[in-house]
Amino acid sequence: MRMMRFRELAGCVALVAAMALAWPSTPAAAAAKQFTFSATANERLARKLNIPIYFTVPSSTWAPLAGPFNTTDILLDFKHPEALKTGSDAGLRLVVTPRSGMAARLAKSGIFETGDLLLTFRAEWGGAGAYPNVQMGISHTGLAYIKDGKLRNLDNPLNEEYLGRGMSADLTSEHYRTLNFIHVIRPRGLTDAERANILAWATRLNSSAKRVYPSQIKFNDDYNAPKYKSGRPVEFVKHLGQIALGQNPAGTLDLYCSEFAWSLLALRGCDPTKTGEQFKGSRVPSCVKAPMKPLDAAGNSITSTGRSASVGLADGPLTVIDGLKIPVADRKALLESVFVENPAGLKKMSEGHRKVAQDMQPKFETLKDYDLGVSGGNAIQRLRARLIRSAFNIAVPDNYSPTSYLLNTLLPPDNVNRTMDYVATIVIE
């Protein structure tokens, strides 16, 4: 179990009292609700979450949701205290839910859908050091699907730690049982047919998990070696489809968590009941489509206003901070804080998490120079930042880390590379 959590870190990284003080007891019957803002609740939630502002996102990232929603859960628009002071809108949508029975309530609410992505969010990582800060507290990716009245999860590793006893996949596994926060991200424009396909693929992989894992599908713990290669056919997606179809392809497919989710979404245009023969051919089936362009190490969305600008794997805090309505000096100080070592914060992380964070800390000095140069630096700093960006992107392959799905939502709504929206953050009591 410790080893698996260490692997999760490599890339796939209690509000009861506050709620009791902010609201009366929740009625047993579901009520029609919308997400609303409460100043009193916001103050108490800010103390409970205790996250830096760059762990939140602007409202431009938010998916349009058509309420009201029938739920007993508490729905909140949370604004970070620093955003309230400056007139910025950085915050989170919160769905505050008791752990018991949450899979059924979340499915019934109408807020979440098949095809949504579940990002493990570790608020305690906030301010713990450069690595956890740049990851925005995100350590793992799962895929959500609704079946038999429950919101279910499908994750790699396909084992009991992530899928639960009997592979129930209803957010009751050890991994989900020990979480307090889950970000939910939605691929844009999914059709009913595509959601039905995702449900069918997820059902097949869940039902065959004990048979195919780890003999046909394994967990890849090298997050710097994605299967995706720019300009090359996505043979690994075809391989996953063949495994799900029971075609028993040669070789073993090793995927890390966010790569597994990317591959499942790439199958959204393929109906497993009709396209099986296409997966037996020599080519990748034409129904396979990339759900999101894998990210460079560093993008150009800070300096480019074009509709094809990109965001990079290391650009999360930089992008959030750059969008805040704060003076240049304050922005510089906040960017510098991202890279400050915090021994007390590191103690909140697991042993494996701490080791990776400490090993990588010296490597972030160059990224710090880049962030400071690209965001309001002088001419020499900006030139140096451009050179650093080029070197980053040569050295680091295009990738789809767990954080990349949230990073994609930071692009402007009309950006051609924007394929994801932020739905909400599930807060588990």
C-alpha positions in Angstrom: 0.0 0.0 0.0 2.8 2.4 0.8 4.5 1.7 -2.5 1.2 2.4 -4.4 0.8 5.7 -2.7 4.4 6.6 -3.6 3.6 5.8 -7.2 0.5 7.9 -7.0 2.7 10.8 -5.9 4.9 10.6 -8.9 2.2 12.2 -10.8 -1.2 10.7 -10.1 -0.4 13.1 -6.5 -13.4 18.0 8.6 -15.9 20.5 7.6 -18.6 19.2 10.0 -18.0 21.8 12.7 -17.9 24.7 10.2 -21.0 23.5 8.5 -22.8 23.1 11.8 -22.1 26.7 12.7 -23.0 28.1 9.2 -26.2 26.2 8.5 -29.1 24.6 10.4 -29.3 20.8 10.3 -29.8 19.4 6.8 -33.3 18.0 6.2 -33.7 14.4 5.4 -35.6 15.1 2.2 -33.7 16.4 -0.9 -34.4 20.0 -1.8 -33.9 22.0 -5.0 -30.7 24.0 -4.6 -28.3 26.2 -6.4 -24.6 27.0 -5.6 -24.7 30.1 -3.5 -22.2 32.3 -1.6 -22.3 32.8 2.2 -19.9 35.2 3.8 -20.1 33.4 7.1 -19.6 30.0 5.6 -16.8 31.3 3.4 -14.8 32.6 6.4 -15.1 29.2 8.2 -14.4 27.2 5.0 -11.3 29.3 4.4 -9.9 28.3 7.8 -10.8 24.6 7.2 -9.3 24.5 3.7 -6.3 26.6 4.5 -5.1 26.6 0.9 -3.0 29.2 -1.0 -4.9 31.2 -3.6 -3.1 29.4 -6.4 -4.9 26.2 -5.4 -8.1 27.8 -6.6 -9.3 28.7 -10.1 -11.0 31.7 -11.7 -14.7 31.5 -12.7 -13.7 31.4 -16.3 -12.8 27.7 -15.8 -16.2 26.7 -14.5 -18.5 24.5 -16.4 -22.0 25.8 -17.0 -24.4 24.0 -14.7 -28.2 24.0 -15.1 -29.7 23.8 -11.7 -31.5 23.7 -9.4 -30.2 20.4 -8.1 -32.1 17.9 -5.9 -29.8 17.0 -3.1 -29.4 17.1 0.6 -25.7 18.1 0.2 -24.6 21.6 0.7 -23.7 23.6 -2.5 -21.4 26.6 -2.1 -19.5 29.1 -4.2 -16.3 29.5 -2.2 -14.2 32.6 -2.8 -10.6 32.7 -1.5 -10.2 35.4 1.1 -7.3 37.0 -0.8 -9.5 37.1 -3.9 -12.3 38.9 -2.0 -9.8 41.5 -0.8 -8.6 42.4 -4.3 -11.8 41.9 -6.4 -10.5 38.8 -8.1 -12.9 35.8 -8.5 -10.5 32.9 -7.7 -12.3 30.2 -5.8 -14.0 26.8 -5.9 -17.4 25.3 -6.2 -18.0 23.1 -3.3 -20.3 20.1 -2.8 -20.2 19.3 0.9 -21.3 15.7 1.4 -21.3 13.2 4.2 -19.1 10.2 3.3 -21.9 7.6 4.0 -24.0 7.0 1.0 -22.3 9.8 -1.0 -22.0 7.8 -4.3 -25.8 7.5 -4.5 -26.4 11.1 -3.6 -23.8 12.5 -6.0 -25.3 10.5 -8.8 -28.9 11.6 -8.0 -28.0 15.3 -7.7 -27.6 15.8 -11.4 -24.3 17.7 -10.9 -22.0 15.0 -12.1 -22.0 12.9 -15.3 -20.4 9.8 -16.9 -17.1 10.9 -18.4 -16.2 13.3 -15.6 -12.6 13.1 -14.3 -11.9 12.7 -10.5 -8.8 14.4 -9.4 -7.4 13.6 -6.0 -6.9 17.0 -4.3 -4.7 17.1 -1.2 -5.3 20.5 0.3 -2.6 19.9 3.0 0.0 20.1 0.2 -0.6 23.9 0.0 2.6 25.8 0.8 4.5 22.5 1.4 7.1 23.3 -1.2 7.7 23.8 -4.9 6.7 20.3 -6.1 3.3 20.0 -4.3 2.6 23.7 -5.1 3.2 23.4 -8.8 1.1 20.2 -8.8 -1.7 22.4 -7.2 -2.2 19.6 -4.7 -3.3 17.1 -7.2 -1.9 13.6 -7.1 -4.2 11.1 -9.0 -6.8 10.8 -11.7 -9.8 8.5 -11.9 -12.8 8.4 -14.3 -16.4 8.8 -13.1 -19.3 6.9 -14.5 -22.9 6.6 -13.3 -24.3 3.1 -13.1 -27.1 1.5 -11.0 -27.9 4.8 -9.3 -24.3 5.5 -8.1 -21.4 7.6 -9.1 -18.6 5.1 -9.7 -14.9 5.4 -10.3 -12.5 3.6 -12.6 -8.8 3.9 -11.9 -5.5 2.4 -12.8 -4.3 0.5 -10.7 -7.3 -1.7 -11.3 -7.1 -3.2 -7.8 -9.0 -3.2 -4.5 -7.1 -0.2 -3.2 -8.7 2.0 -5.9 -11.8 0.0 -6.9 -12.8 -1.4 -3.5 -13.9 -4.8 -2.3 -15.5 -6.8 -5.0 -14.5 -4.1 -7.4 -17.6 -2.1 -6.4 -16.0 1.1 -7.7 -18.4 3.3 -5.7 -15.9 5.6 -4.0 -15.6 3.2 -1.0 -12.1 1.9 -1.8 -9.2 2.6 0.5 -8.0 5.4 -1.7 -11.3 7.2 -1.9 -12.2 6.4 1.7 -9.2 8.3 2.9 -9.7 11.4 0.8 -11.4 14.6 1.9 -11.4 16.5 -1.4 -11.9 15.6 -5.0 -11.8 18.0 -7.9 -14.2 17.1 -10.8 -13.3 18.1 -14.3 -15.6 17.6 -17.3 -14.6 17.1 -21.0 -16.4 19.6 -23.1 -19.1 18.7 -25.6 -19.6 15.0 -24.7 -22.7 13.7 -26.5 -25.2 11.2 -25.0 -23.8 8.6 -27.4 -20.2 9.3 -26.2 -21.2 9.0 -22.6 -23.0 5.7 -23.3 -19.8 4.5 -24.9 -17.7 5.6 -22.0 -20.1 3.8 -19.7 -19.8 0.6 -21.7 -16.0 0.7 -21.8 -15.8 1.4 -18.0 -18.2 -1.4 -17.3 -16.2 -3.9 -19.3 -12.9 -2.9 -17.7 -14.3 -2.9 -14.2 -15.9 -6.4 -14.6 -12.7 -7.8 -16.1 -10.3 -6.0 -13.7 -9.3 -9.1 -11.7 -8.6 -11.0 -14.9 -6.6 -8.3 -16.8 -4.7 -6.6 -13.9 -1.8 -6.9 -13.7 -1.4 -9.6 -16.4 -2.6 -7.4 -19.3 -2.7 -3.9 -17.8 -0.1 -2.8 -15.3 0.6 0.5 -13.5 3.4 2.6 -15.0 5.3 4.4 -12.3 7.4 6.5 -14.7 5.4 9.6 -15.3 8.1 11.1 -17.5 7.6 8.3 -20.1 4.1 8.8 -21.6 2.9 6.5 -24.3 1.8 9.5 -26.4 4.2 10.7 -29.0 3.4 13.7 -31.0 2.5 12.8 -34.6 2.4 9.1 -33.9 -0.7 6.8 -33.9 -2.0 6.2 -30.4 -1.5 2.5 -30.5 -1.8 2.3 -26.7 -5.4 3.4 -26.9 -6.1 0.7 -29.4 -4.4 -1.8 -27.1 -6.6 -0.8 -24.2 -9.7 -1.2 -26.3 -8.5 -4.7 -27.4 -8.1 -5.7 -23.7 -11.5 -4.3 -22.8 -13.0 -6.2 -25.7 -11.4 -9.5 -24.5 -9.3 -9.8 -27.7 -6.2 -10.7 -25.6 -3.6 -8.7 -27.5 0.0 -9.6 -27.2 2.1 -7.8 -24.6 1.3 -5.9 -21.4 0.1 -2.4 -21.4 1.5 -0.2 -18.6 -0.3 3.1 -18.0 -0.2 5.6 -15.2 -3.5 6.9 -13.7 -4.0 10.1 -15.8 -2.8 8.3 -19.0 -5.4 5.6 -18.4 -8.1 8.2 -18.0 -6.9 10.0 -21.2 -7.1 6.7 -23.1 -10.6 5.9 -21.9 -11.8 9.3 -23.0 -10.1 8.7 -26.4 -12.4 5.7 -26.8 -15.5 7.9 -26.4 -16.4 7.8 -30.1 -16.1 4.0 -30.2 -19.2 1.8 -29.4 -17.7 -1.4 -28.1 -20.7 -3.4 -29.2 -20.3 -2.3 -32.9 -16.6 -1.5 -33.5 -14.9 -4.6 -32.2 -13.7 -5.6 -35.7 -12.0 -2.3 -36.2 -9.8 -3.1 -33.2 -8.6 -6.3 -34.9 -7.1 -4.4 -37.8 -3.6 -3.1 -38.2 -4.5 0.5 -37.8 -5.9 2.5 -34.9 -9.7 2.7 -35.4 -10.9 6.0 -36.8 -13.3 6.4 -33.9 -10.3 7.0 -31.5 -9.9 10.7 -30.9 -7.6 12.5 -28.5 -9.7 14.1 -25.7 -7.1 16.8 -24.9 -3.8 17.9 -26.5 -1.1 16.7 -24.1 0.7 19.6 -22.5 4.2 21.0 -23.0 6.3 21.6 -19.9 5.7 25.4 -20.2 3.0 27.1 -22.4 2.7 30.6 -23.8 -0.7 31.6 -22.5 0.8 34.2 -20.2 2.4 36.1 -23.1 0.1 35.3 -26.0 -3.5 36.4 -26.4 -4.2 34.2 -29.4 -6.9 31.6 -29.5 -4.3 28.9 -30.0 -2.2 29.8 -26.9 -1.2 26.8 -24.7 -0.8 26.2 -21.0 2.1 24.1 -19.7 2.5 21.3 -17.1 4.4 23.7 -14.8 2.1 26.7 -15.4 -0.6 26.3 -12.8 0.3 28.7 -9.9 1.8 31.1 -12.5 -1.4 31.3 -14.5 -3.6 31.7 -11.5 -1.4 34.4 -9.9 -0.9 36.2 -13.2 -4.7 36.6 -13.5 -5.2 38.1 -10.0 -6.0 41.8 -9.6 -2.9 42.6 -7.5 0.0 45.0 -7.8 3.2 43.8 -9.5 5.2 43.7 -6.3 2.5 41.5 -4.6 2.4 39.2 -7.6 6.2 38.8 -7.5 6.1 38.0 -3.8 3.3 35.4 -4.3 5.2 33.7 -7.1 8.3 33.5 -5.0 6.3 31.9 -2.2 5.5 29.0 -4.5 9.1 27.9 -4.3 9.8 28.3 -0.6 10.7 25.1 1.2 8.4 24.4 4.2 9.6 21.6 6.5 6.4 21.8 8.6 4.3 21.5 5.4 6.3 18.5 4.2 5.5 16.7 7.4 1.9 16.6 6.4 2.8 14.5 3.4 3.5 10.8 3.3 7.0 9.5 3.4 7.0 8.8 -0.3 5.6 12.3 -1.0 8.2 14.0 1.1 11.1 12.1 -0.6 10.0 13.2 -4.1 9.4 16.7 -3.0 12.8 17.0 -1.3 14.6 15.4 -4.2 13.0 17.8 -6.7 13.3 21.0 -4.7 16.7 22.0 -6.1 15.4 21.5 -9.7 12.8 24.2 -9.3 15.2 27.2 -9.1 15.2 27.4 -12.9 11.4 27.3 -12.9 11.3 30.1 -10.4 13.5 32.2 -12.7 11.1 31.4 -15.6 8.0 32.4 -13.6 9.4 35.6 -12.4 10.7 36.5 -15.8 7.6 35.7 -17.8 5.3 37.5 -15.4 6.4 41.1 -15.3 10.1 40.7 -15.5 12.5 43.2 -17.2 13.7 42.8 -20.8 16.7 40.6 -19.8 14.5 38.4 -17.5 11.9 38.0 -20.3 14.6 36.9 -22.7 15.9 34.5 -20.2 12.4 33.2 -19.6 11.9 32.5 -23.3 15.2 30.5 -23.4 14.2 28.6 -20.3 10.8 27.7 -21.9 12.5 26.4 -25.0 14.8 24.2 -23.0 12.0 22.9 -20.8 9.9 21.9 -23.8 12.8 20.2 -25.5 13.7 18.2 -22.4 10.2 17.2 -21.2 7.8 15.2 -23.5 4.2 16.3 -24.1 2.3 14.8 -21.2 -1.1 14.5 -19.4 -0.3 14.6 -15.7 -3.2 14.5 -13.2 -2.9 18.3 -12.9 -3.0 18.8 -16.6 -6.8 18.4 -16.8 -7.3 21.3 -14.3 -4.6 23.3 -16.1 -6.5 22.9 -19.4 -9.5 24.7 -17.8 -7.2 27.8 -17.2 -7.2 28.6 -20.9 -9.7 31.2 -22.0 -13.1 29.8 -22.8 -12.8 30.4 -26.6 -9.3 28.9 -26.8 -9.1 26.2 -29.4 -7.0 24.0 -27.0 -9.6 24.3 -24.2 -11.4 20.9 -24.0 -12.0 20.7 -20.2 -14.2 22.6 -17.7 -14.0 22.6 -13.9 -17.3 21.3 -12.4 -16.9 21.4 -8.6 -14.8 20.1 -5.7 -16.4 17.4 -3.6 -15.8 18.0 0.1 -16.2 14.8 2.1 -17.2 15.1 5.7 
